[in-house]
Amino acid sequence: MAFLLLAASVNAQTGKVYPNTGIKKGVLKNGLTYYLYHNPGAQGKVNFYLVQDVGAILEEDNQAGLAHFLEHMCFNGTQNFPGNAIMEKFSAKGLTYNINAYTGIDQTVYHFTNIPSNDRAFCDECILILYDWCHSITLAPDRVEAERPVILEEMRTRNNLNFRLSEQASPVLYNHSKFADRNIIGPAEVIKNFTRDELIDFYHAWYRTDLQAIVIVGDIDVIETEEKVRNLFSTLPPKENPKERYHISIPDNSETYYKEIRDANLKEQSVQISFRHDYTENTDNNFMGVLLNGMLQKRVAKLLKDDKDKDKNAGEKFVRLSLSFAPIQYGYGNYTIDVAYHEGKAEEALQAALGMQKDVLENGFTEEEFTSFKEKLQESLKNLVNARNGLSNDYHFENIKKNFISKVDLLDEKSNLKAFQKLVDGLTLADLQAELNRWYSGPNKSILVKGDLEDSLMTKQQVLDCELNCKAFPVIPGKDDDDDQAADESQLAGDSLEGSEVVASEKIADLVAEKWTLANGATVVFKECNFTADGIVVYATSPGGLSNLNGTDWVNGMVFTSFAPAYGVNGYSQEQFENLLKTKQIQSQLKIGQRDEEVVVLCKYAEVETAFQLLYGQFTSPEIYSEKFDKLYADLGVSIKQTPVTYKTMLSDTIALARYGADRYHPVDSSWFAAISQEQLQKVYADRFQDAGNFTFYIIGGIGSGKAKKLAEKYIGSLPTTGRNETATLIENRLGPGRRKQTCHFDIPGNQAGVVYNLDMAADFTFKNNICFAMMKSYLQEQLHNEIRQKNRGTYGVQVSNRLERATSKNCNFEIRFECDPERAEELDDILHESLVSICENGISPEDFEVLRKKFDQPQGMPMKNNQYYLNILKDYVELGTNNDEKDFFKNTLDSVDRDYMNEMLKELIANAAILDLVYMPR
C-alpha cells in the first residue's frame, strides 16, 4: 500500500487555495478533482469523501436502479480489498458505522466520517479504498447475485406514504420526463434480471476521473495529504472517448396539468399549485430565495395566527400553509403554494392564501419587512463567521460538493456575508416584487390535489376559479396587538412572603457548588457559572411523574407538556402573562416525564427576581387559560383525526399493551382524546407540583452565592411543603421472564412483513451498566446484521436499540427489528432467536471484545461547558453520587467494563429477560 501511495512521481503544478477559505482545490491531468481542508474544529478527526457526478438520471431504461446497485457493490470487493475486507477493516477499528454512501438523481457520494487522524496507516488505507472505488471494483458474479435480494428488501422498506405520493406526483411535476421515471432504487424487474455485463458497462461508462472528486476534510496536514492524493490518483487512466455527461431537460407544458393524488393512509386534504422554472444554483440566487421565502413565511405565520384567533364558531380553515421556492432537480426550481385545509374549508382556505399572495404580487413587501428579515439573516451569517473554527467537517463538505456538482462559488463565511450585503444593498422592494411575480407566472403550471381514497377533492376548475376570483388583502406582520397590555410582575408572588432560612449547608468542593436545605424542607443546589454571559437557569425536579399516575390521570399526564402554552398564573389574563414573559425575556416550561416532573425557568440577571416570582406563582397559584386550552384541544383533535393509523402505529400499540397493560398505556384514539379535559389537567397539575419539599431546586448561572441564597430563602422558602416524600413507582414488564411469541396481521401496503424482538431485563442505572449495555447493543447490531442480512440475505437492515431506565423501573430494554418478505418472516424470526441465544450464551470472544472496546475508547470531544452542562453534572451528583466532570471519568468507567462483566450481562439478558417475539404479517 505504501508503494501505491508513493510510487508515481508527479511534476504537475499543485492545486490552488481558494481565497480566505483555506480549501485547496486541484485538478489532475487525468481530470480528477480534489479538495483538501484543514478544519480547526475537527479535534483529531478526519472525513474522506468520493463524489461522483453520476446518478440515476444517467441510467437507460434497462439500467434503472444500477447506479444505486453499484453503490452497494463498492462494499463487496475491490482490487486491493477483496470480499468483505473493507467492512472488516472498519469493524476491526471499531468504526463499523463510520462508513456509508448514498445515491441521488444527479450524484453519488461515498464517505468515511470521524476517522482518527493520528492513525496514519488507517488514513492511508481510507485513501486507497477511495482509489479502488474510482476504477477497481471487482463486481464478482457471486457478490452481484447475493446483493439482489438485499436491494429488493430495501425496496420493500422504502414503500412508505411519502414514496407512494412522490411516485404519483412525479409525472406531473416533471412533465413525464426522465426525472419522473427514475426513483433511484429502480423497478423490481430490472433488479431481478439485469446481467453482470450491464452493471460493468454502467461502471466503466460513468465511474471515470473527469466525473470524480476526492474530498478530505479534518485534522490533516494539507501539503502532506496533497502529495499522497496526487501521487496515487494520477495513476488512474482517463476514459478514452467518454460518453457525454448530459443533463436532462424538462419540456415545457403550456396547459395547466392537474392530478388527484390519493392514498389510503393519507388523512390530510390539500391542494398544491406549482410553477416550474429554469434555475441556476449560485450565491445570489440562493440568497434571493432565502429572502423571499423568509418574508413570505412571516406573512404565512400571521395569516395562520389570525385564522386561529378568529371566532371559534367560524372554525379554522388551515391545517397548514406554505408558500416557497425551492430547487427540485439540476437546472430547475419550483414555486409552490401548498394549502392543507380543514374538512369543508377547501375553497375558503385556498382563496385566503391566494388573496394574501395577490396583495404581495400587486403591492409588494413593506420596507419594515425587508429591513427586519435582512437584518435577521445578516445576524445569522455573522454568527457563522464567528463560528468558523468550530464548524463540522460535513458542513465544509456540503459547500465543496456544491462547487463540484453545481459550480457554486466556494466562499468562506466572511465572503459569503459580503456577497449577501452586496446583493441586498442593490435590491429594491420593486426587485423583490418583480421576482415574486416571476415565480408565480409562466407556463409549466401544475395542480395537485391530495386526499385519501374516499375524499371529495377540489376539481381543476374550482382551483382555477379560486385564483380568478380571490381578492387581495394585506396580511402584514407587525407589532402584536397585546404588546400594550402591561402586567405587574409583583402579582406573581403576592404582596409579602415570609420565606424560610437555610438551615443546613454543604460544600460540593469538586464542582465548586453548594447545597442548601431550607427550613421548609426544600433542597437547593447552587453553582455560579459565567460561561453564558449573564444567563441563569432555575430548575426544579421531583421524582414521580407518570409512573405514579393511572387511567385518566395518566392520559392527561401524557399530554401535560403539549398544553404548556395554556399555563399561566392566577390574576393575569393570558395576554398579560404572555406579554410579561416576552418583555422580560423569560422562558418557562413545565413538564411531566415518565419518572419525574420538572419546572425550567431561563432568564437574564436583570430579571432574576421576576423569574423567582414566576416560579413561586407556578407552584402556588397556577392557572389554565380556557380559551388557549380549547384551541390546543381542538388542534390536537384535528391532528389525531388527520394522522393515519398505520400498521406501524398498531404495532407500537400492540407491543406497549403487551408490556405494560391498559393501566399504563392507552392507544391514541377517540376514547383517549375524550379523557383529556381542562379539569383533569388542572387536577394532575395540582397533584404533581404540590410539595416543594419533594423537589430539588437548582440555580446555575451568572449570579453570586449571596444573591442566589436570598432569592431561594424568600421565594423557594415560601413554597408549601407537605412531607410527601414521594418516589417514582417501579414499573415492571407484566409478561415476566421467558419468550412469548405472537403473530399479528395488519393492513400493510405492499408485500411486507417483519419481526420485532423486545427484551426487558432487570438492571440498576449505573454509568458502568450504561456503557456496558451500549457496547452490547453495538455487538448485537453487528452480529445480527451479519447473520440475517449478509449470510441469509433476508432483510435490508437489522436495527438494535437499547434504553436503560434511569430510575422508574430499574429496567433495560433491548429491541431488535427488521422488515422482510412475508414468505420468510417465520424462518428469519427463528434464525434471529437461535442466533441471539447463541451469541448471549457463548459470549463475546477476547478478540471481538478488544475490537469493540477500541470503538468506545475513542478520544472524547471537549463538551461545551455552559449552564446546561453543569445542570446535568450536578443532577448526576445529587441523584447518583457521581462526578461526571471528573478527569478521565468516562475512561475509568469504560475500564470497569471487562469482558467477563459483559458476558455476564449477555447471559442475564437471554436467561431472565421478558421477551416479546412478535412477527407481523400483511392481512
N, C-alpha and C positions, 0 to 999 in steps of 0.2 A: 504493500500500500504506500509506504514512504517513497518507493521508486516512482509510483504513478503520480504522486503529488509533486515530485521534484524533477522528473525526467526531462520534460520539454524545456528548452531554452527559448524564452520569448523576448525578442528585442523591440517589439512594437511599443508605441507610446502607451503609458498607463492612463487610467481614467482621470476624469476631472472632478473636482469637488464643487458641488453646487454652492453658489454664494450664500454664506451665513448658515447653511443647513448642517454642514459637516458631513453630508451624504456624498459619497464618492460613486460616480457612475462611469462605467467603461463599456465599450463595445469591442469584442474581439474580431479578428479578421474573418472568422467563420460566421459572424453575425450575431453570436450570443451576447446578451447584455448582462451586466452585473451591477449590483448596488451594494455598497458596504457602509455601515454606520456604527460608530462607537457611541452607544447610548449611555450617558452618565447615570441614568436611573435604573440600569439593568441589574446592578448588585450581584455580580458573579454569574449571570445567566446570559445565554445567547440563543437566538432563534435563527433557524435556517429555513429558507423557502425556495421552492422551484415554482415559477409562474409560467404557465403555458398559455399563449394567446390562441387557445384552442378550446372549443366546447361543443355542445350538442348540435349547434346550428350548422356545423360543417359536415354532419353525417348525411349520407344519402338515405333514401327510404329503407333500403335493405341493411343499413348500418345503424338504424335508430337505437340508441342505448349503448353503442360501443364506446363512446368517449367515457362514459361512466364506468363501463365494464373494464376498460383499460386502466382506469384509476385504481380499481380493485386489484388488477393483476400486477401492479407495481409492487405490491406487498407479497407477491407469490414467487419471487425468484428473479435474480438478475445475474449478470456475468460474474461479479465479484461476491455476490451474496445469494447463493442458490437456495431454493426451497424456502424454508421459514427463517432463514438466517437473519434477515433484517429485524423481524419481530423478536427473535430470540436474543439478539444483541441488546435491544432496548429493554427487554424483560430482565436480562441479567444485570442491567444497570438500575433496575427499579423504575424505569421510565416508560412502562408499557403504554400509558395513556398520554404521553407527550408527543406522539406521532400520529398524524392524521392527514386527510386530504378531502377536497370537495370539488365537484364538477358543476359548472354552471352552463348557461346557454352559450356564452362567449369566452369562457376562461376555465382553466383547471389549475388548482393550487395544491401543492404538497407542502407540509410544514412539520418541523420539529420545534417544540417550544420548551423554554426554560431548561436548556441543556447546560450543565455546569461548565463554565468557561475554563475552569482550571483543569479539567480532564481533557488535555490537549489531544491525546491519542484518539479519544472517542469523537471529539470535534472534527478531527481529520476523517474519521470514518463517516460522519454525517455528510461531509462534503463529497466523499466518494460515492455514497448512496445516491445523492443528487446527480452526480455524473452518470451513474449507471441508468438512472431513470430517464435521462435525456436521450440515451441511444442504445442501451444494452439490457432491456427487459427480456427475460427468457421466453415467456409465453409457452411454457411446457404444456403439451397436449393434456396430460392428466390433470394439471392445475386448472386449465381452462374449463374442463368438464366439471371439476369439483366446485368451481365458483358459480356455475349456472344456478344451482338451487339456492345459493346464498342470495344472489341478486333477485331471484323470484320471491324469496322471503322478504327482502327489503321492499319489493314492490307491494307486497301484502301489507306491510306496516304503513306505507305511505297512503293507503286508500282511506284517507280521513275526509272530513267535511270540506276543509279548505281545498284539498286536492280535487275533489269532485266538482266543486264550484268553479275552480280555475279551468278544468277541462271543458266545462260548458261555456265559459265566458271567452276563452282564448280565440275561437274562430271569429268572433265579432270584434274584439279589441284589436286583433292583428290582421283583420280583413283576409282571413283564410290564407295567409302567407305561411312560409315555412316555420315562423315563430309559433304558429298555432299547432303545429304538428310535432314539436319537439318538447317533451316533458322531462327530459334528462334521463330518466330511468329506462324509457323505451317500452315498446309493447312486448307482451309475453312471447308472442310467436317468434319475434326476432331473437330474443334472448335464448329461447329453446333451440333455435335452428341455425343460427349463423355458424359459418365454418371458421376454423382457426386461421385459415389463409386470409379471410376477410378482416379479421382482427389485426393480423400482421400488416395488411395493406393500409389500414387506417393509421396504425402506429407509424409506419415508415413515411406515410404521406404528410403527417401533421406534426409529429414529435421531431422537430428539427431546430437547428440553432438560431435561425432568424426569427423564430417564434417563441424563444425561451429566454427567461431571465432568472439569474441566481441572485437571491437577496439574503444577506447575512446582517443581522442587527443585534446589537447587545454589547456585552463587556468584551470587546475584541481589540486587538491591535490591527488597525486598518491596513497598514503597509504590509505587515507580515501575511495577513489574510489575503490581500490582493495578489501577492506573489503566488500563493498556493492556488488560488482560483485561476489566474491567468495561465500558470504552468499546466494545470490539469485540463481545464476546459478548452484550451487551444488545440488539444489533440483531437477534439471532435470534428469529424468531417462535415463540411457544409453540404446541403442537399443539392444534387445536380438536377436541373430542370424542375424546380419545385412548382407545385400547384399554386395558383394564386390564392392568397389568403383574402377571400372575398367577404363582404358584409351584405347582409340581406336587406333589400328594400321592401317596404310595405306599400302596396299600391293604394292610391287614394280611393276613397269612396265618396261620391258626390251626394248620394242619398243617405239619409239617416238610418243606420241599422238599429234594429230592435230585437230583443230576445228575452224570453222568460227563462229564468234560472230557478230550478226547483230541486229540493232535496227533502226527504222525509225527516231529516234531523235539523233542518233549518227552521227555527222558531221565530225568526225576525223577518218582518216585511220591510222592503226597502226599494228605492229607485235610485239609479245612478246614471247621470248624464256626463259623457266624456267627450273631449275634443283631443284628437291625437295631433302632435306637431313634430316636425323635424327639430332635433335638439342636439347641440354640441356641448358636451360637458367641459366647462372651463371655469376659471375662478370667478369671473364676472357673472356668468350665467348662474352659477351656484349661489352666489350672494344675492342676486336678484330674486331667485326662487325663495331663499330663506326670508328675505324681507317681506315679499308679498304674502307668502304663506303665513308668516307670523302675524301680520296685521289683519289678514282675513280671519285667522284663528281668534284674535281678540274680539272681532265683531261676532263671530260664531258663539263665543263664550257668553257675550252679552245677550244675544238672542235666546240662547238656551236658558240663561238665568231669568230673563223676562218671561219665558214660557213657563218655567217652574213657579214663578212668583205670582202668576195671574190667578184670578178667581178659581178656587178649587173645583167649583161646579162646572166650569167650562172644560176642564180636562186638558192635560198636556198633549201637545202634538208630537213632539220629538222624542224618540228613544236615543238617537244620536244624530250628529250632523257634522260633516266636514266639507271644506272647500280647499282644494290644494292642487299644486302642480308637482309632478314627480317624474324622474326618468323611469322608463319602463324597459327598454332594451337599447342596445347600442344604436345611437343616432336618433332616438325617439323619446318623447315625453308625453304625458297625459295631464290635461287639466280636468279635474273631476269634481262634480257636486254629488255627494253621497248622502242621501236622506233616509234614515230608518225612522219609521213613524208608528204611533200607536194605532191600534185597530180602528178603522173608520175615519182616520185623520190623514189619509194619503194626500189628497189634493190640497187640503189646508196647510199641511206641513211643507209640501213642495213649493206652493205659492209663497209662503213666508220666506223660505230660503232663497228663492229666485228674486223676490222683492227686495230683500236685503242686498243681494248681489247687484241687482239693477241700479240701486242707488249709488253703489260704488262705481259701476260702469259709467253712469251718467254724470256723477258729481265728484268722483274721486275720493281719496282719503283726506283727512284734515292734517294740517301742519303739526298739530299736537300729537296725533297718532304716529306720524312719520318720525318725529323727533324722539318720542318716547321709545319706540321699538329700536330705532337706530342706536340710541344710547345704551339700551339693554344689550344689543348684540355686540357693540363695541366693548362693553364691560366683559362679556364672556370671552371675547378674543384676547383682551388684555390678561385675563386670568390664565389663558393658555400660554401666553408669553411668559408669565411668571412661573408657570408650572413646567416649562420646557425640559428641565433636567430631571423631572420626575415622571415624564410620560412613558407609557409602556412600549415595549418592542412592537406589539401588534398595532398600536396607534401609528407609529412611524411606517410600518409596513403598508398599511392601508393607503397612505399618501404616496408611497413609492409605487404600489400596484396601479394606482390611477395614472401615474405618469407613464408607466409602461404600456398598459392596456388602452387607456383613453387619451393619452398625450396631454394630461392636465399638468400645468406648470408645477414644478417641485419647489415649493416656497417654505421658508422657515416661518415660525409663528409671528415674528415681527414684520416680515414682508407680507404675510397674509393680512395682518392688521392694516398695514399701509395700503394694500390693494383695496381693502374694504373702504378705507377712508377716502381714497381717490375716487372710487365709484360713487359713494353717497354724496361727496362734495359736488359732483357734476349732475346728480339726479334732481329732477324737479317732481312735484306732485303730478304734473301732466305726463311725465315719462312713466310713472307708476301706473297711472290710469290707462295710458295707451297700451302698456304691456298686458294689463289685465284684460283689456278689450281684445287684444290679440289672442290671449289664451282662450277666451270664450267666443270663438268665431272660427269661420273657415269650414272646409269640408271635413271629412274624417270624424263625423259625429256618430256616437253610438248611445243607445239607451238600453240599460239592463234593469229589469225588474225581478226581484227575488222574493221567494217565499217557500212554504212547504208544498206538498203535493196537492193540497185542497184549497189553499188561499186564493181569494179573488184579488188579482193584481191589476195595477193600472195598465190600460191599453196604451199603445203608441200615441193615439190621437189625444187621449187625456193628458199625457205628459206634454205634448206639443201645445195643447190648449192652455195649460198652466203657464208655459213660457210666454205665450202670446198675451195672455190676459193679466199676468201678475202686475201689481202696482208697486212702483219704487217707494220704499220708506226707509228712513235713516235709522240705523242701529249703531250708535256711536258710543264706544266705551269711554267713560269719563269718571268723574267724581261720584262715588257711591252716594245714594240718596240718604243713607243713615249716618253719614260722616259727622253731621252736626248734632247728633243725639249724644250729648255728653253724659258721662257716668262718673260718679264719685266713688273712687276705689275704697274709700273708708267704709262703705257699706258692706264690703266683703267680710269684714271681721267684727262688725258691731262697733259700739262706741268705746267700750273698755274691756280689757281682758286681764284676768288675774295672773295667768301664766303659772309656771312651776319651775323651780330652780334645778340645776344639775346637782344630783346627789352623789353621783359616782363618776369618776373619770379615769380613762385608761389610755395610755400612750401606745400607739401601734408604731413602734420605732422603725421597723424595717421599711415601712411605707410612708413614714413622716405624716402620720394621720392620728386622729384622736377618736375615741369612742366615749359618748356621754350617755348616762342614764338619768332621765328626768324624774322628778318626784311623782308625776302621774303614771310612771311605768313605761313611757315611750323611750326607745333607743335611737340615738342619733350618731351617725358616723360622719366625721368631717375631714376634708383634706383641701388645703389651699393648693390651687393648680392654675398657673398663669400661662398655660400653653395656648389657650384660645382667647386672646385679647382679654376682655372683661366678661366673658361668658360664664354663666353659672347654671348648674343643673341641680334641681331639688327633686329627689326621687324617693318614693316610699313603696315598700313591698311587704306583703304579708302572705304566709302560707295558707293554702286552702283552695281558692279558685274553683274551677268547675268540678274538681274532684269531690267537693262537698255539696254539690247540687244534684238534684234528681228531677225527672219528669219535666213538668212545665218550667220549673226554675232553671233546669239545665238548658232548655231551648233558649230561654231569654238570656241566660249567661253566655251562650254561644254567640248571640248576635249583639251583645252588650257594646263591644267596641265599634261595631258598624253604626250604632246610633249615637256615637260620641258627639257629632255636631249639634245634637239636640240638648246636650247637658249644659247647665249653667248654674247660677247661684241665685237663691231666693232674694227678691227685692229688685231684681234687674229684669227689664224686658230683654227679649232675645237680641234686639238690635243694640241695646245699650251694652250688653255683655260682650257681643262680638266686637263692638267698637272699642271697648276698653282694652281687649286683648290686642287689637290692631294698633291702636295709638301707643300703647305701652310696649309693643313688640314682644309680647309674651306668648309663648306656645305652651299648650297644656293638653295632656291626653290621659284618659282613664282607660284601664284595660283589665279584663278578667281573662286569665290564661288557664291552661289545664291544671296548674298546680299552685297558682298564686294570683293575687290582684295587685295592680300597680297604679301609681299616680306619677306622672312626669311633668315637671314644670321647668321650662327653659327661659332664661331672661338675661338681660344685661345688668351690670352692677347698679346702675342708676334706678332700676325698677325692682330691686331685690325685695324690698319690703312689700310692694304690691304683690309680688309672686307668693310670698308667705301668707299674705291676706287671702289670696286666691286659694291656696292650699287649705287654709282653715275653713273657708266657705264651702269648698267642695266636700269636706268631711262633715260639717255641721248643718249646712242648710242647702243641700243640693236641690236643683230644680230641673225638671224635664219640660222643655217648651213644647206645648201641644201642637202648635202649627208646624214646627220643624219635624216633630215626631211623625205627624200624619204624612208629610211629604216623603220622608225617608221610608216609612212603612209602605206607601204606595209604590215608590221606586223599587223596593225590594220585591213587592208582589209582581210588578212588571218583569223584573229580572228573572224571577223564578219561572214565570209563565213563558218567557222567551228563551230560556236556557234549555237546550234539548236534553231530554233524558236518554242518554246513550247507553250502550251496553257497558261502557267504562264506568258510568255513574252507578249503574245497578251492581256492577262487580264490586266497586268500593263499598257500597251499602251492604252487600252480602258478607263481605269479609268483616266489616266493623260489627255488624249484628251478631255474627258467629263468635267474635272475640269477646264482646262486652255485653250483649243483650240489649233489650229495648230501654232499660232504665238509664243506660249510659250512652246510648246512641239513638238518634231518630233521623231517618232519611228526610231530606228536604222535599216536602210535598205539601198539599193543601192543609193537612192537619198540623203539620209543623208550623206553617205560616200562621194558622189560626191561633196557635198557642202564644203568639207574641202579642203583647199589649203594653200600653204605657203604664198601667197599674202594676203588672208583673215586673216590668223593667225597674220601676221605682222600688218595688219590694226587694229585688235582687241587689240593687244599688245600696239600699239601706243595710241589708244583711252583710254584704261583702266589705263595706267600708265603715263599720260601726265602732270598732275598738282600736284606737291609736296604739294601745299597749301591745297589740299583736303585730304592729308594723315596725319595721326598721327604716328609719329615715336617713338618707344620705344627702350631704351638702358638699358639693365639689365645684371648684372654680376660682375665679378671681375675687375672693373675699377673705378677709382676715379672720382669725380664730375668735377674737373678741366680738366682732360684729356678728358673726355667724351664731355664736353662743347666745347672744342677747335675743336674736330673732327666733332661735329654736326655743328658748325658755318662754318667750312671750306667746308665740303662735302654736308651736307643736305642744308646748307645755300646757296650753289651754284646751287641748282636744280631750274629749271624753274617753275614759278607759273603763272597761268592764271586767277585766281579768279573764277574758275569754280563753286565752291560751290555746288557740286552735292550731291544728296541724293539717297537712294535706292527707286525704284519705288514701289508703293503699288500694289501688285499682288492679285487680288481677284478671288474667285471661280466664274466662269461665270454662274453657274446654278442658283444662288440666293436661298433665303430661301425656305424650303419645301422639301418633299420627292419625288424623282423621281425614279421609279422602272424600271429596264431594265433586260431582259433575253438575254444572249448571248450563242451561240453554238460554241464549238471548237472541234478540233480533240484531244480527251483526251484518253490516253491509259487506258484500263480497264473501269470498270463501276463506274465512279467517277464524282461527281458534287460538287458544293459548293456555298457559299454565301460570298460576300464582302459588308459590310455596311460602307460607308465612310461618315463622317460628318465634315464639316468645319464651325467653329463658329468664329465670330469676337472677338479678345481678345488682349489686350496690353501685351507685355512681361514685367512682373514683377516677382520677385522671389516668391512673395506670390502666384501669379497665377501659376507659375511653380510647386510649391509644391501642390497646390490645384488640378491641373489637373493630377498630378501623383497619388494623392490619389483617384481621380475619376476613373482613369484607373484601379487601383488595385481593387476598389469596383466593377466596372462593370465586370472586369475579373472574379471575384469570383461569382457574382450573375448570370451572363450569363452561366458560366460553370456549375453551379448547375442546372440551368433551362434546358439547351439544352443537356448536356451530362448526368448528374446524374438523372434528372427527366424524360427526354424524350428519353434518350439513342440514341440520333440522330447523335453523332459525337464522335471522339476520343478526341478532344480538341477544345476549343474556344480560339483564340488569340485576345487580345485587345492591340493596340498600340496607342501612342499619341505623338504629337510633337507640341510644342509651338514655333512658329517662332519668332526669336529674334527681327527682325526689318523689314524684307522685306514686309510682308503682314499683320501684326497685326492679325495673324490668328492662331487658334489652330485646329489641325486636330486629330480626333479620327478615328480609323479604326478597325472594328470587322470582323474577318474571321473564317470560319470553312469549312471543307470538309465533304461530306455526300453522302448517296445513292441518285441517281437521282430521284428515286420514292418519296423521302421525302423532296427534296430540297425546293419546294414551301411551303409545310407545315411548315418546320423548319424556313424558312425566315419569315413567318407570326408570328411564335412564337417569333422569335428574335425581330421583330418590336414591337409587343404588350408588350413584357417583358421590352424592353428599354423605351417605353413610360411610362409604369407603374413605373419603377424604378426612372426615371427622374422627373415625376410629383409628385410622393409621397415622394420622397427624402429619405435620409438615416435616420434611427432611431437613437435615442440617444445611445442605446446600441451598435449598429453596428459602430457608429462613434467613440465611445471610443475604441473599438477593433481596428479599422483602425488607429486611432491616435497612439495607442501603437506600431503598426507595424512601423510607421515612426519615433516614438520617441525612437529610439534605440541609444545606445552610438555611436558616430561618431569616427571612427579611425582617428588618427593624420595624416594629409596629409604630403607628402614628400615636405618640403619647399625648392624648388630649383628655378632656373631661370624661368622655365615654370610655376610654381605655381604663382610666383609674376607677371608674364606677364598676366596671366588670371585675377588675382586680380586687377591689375592696369587698364586693359581694362574695367572691370566692373565698376570701379570707374569713369573712364573718360566718358564712354558711358552711364552709367545708374545712376551714382551718389551714388552707394552703396559701402560699405567697407565689403566685404565678409570675410576679415581676422579678423574682429572684434570678440571678445569672445562672444559666445552664439548667433552668427548671425543666424545660422540655427534654433536653438531652438526658438528664438524670432520670426522668420518668420513663423515657424510652428504654434506657439501660435496664430498668427494673423489669421490663417485659422480656423474659428469656424464652427460649424455645419450649422448655418444659411447661411454663405457665400458659403459653398459647395453646399447646396441645391439650392441656388440662381443660381449657375453656372450650376447645373444639369438641372434646369428648362430652363435656357437660351439655353442649348445645344439642347434640343428636340424641343423647340419652334421656334428658329430662325436660326438653322444651315442649311446650304445647304447640303442635304442628297442625296447621290447616292446609291441606294439599288440595287445591281447587283447580279443576280442569274446566274451562268454559268453551262451549261449542255453539255454532250457529243453530238457531231453532229449526 
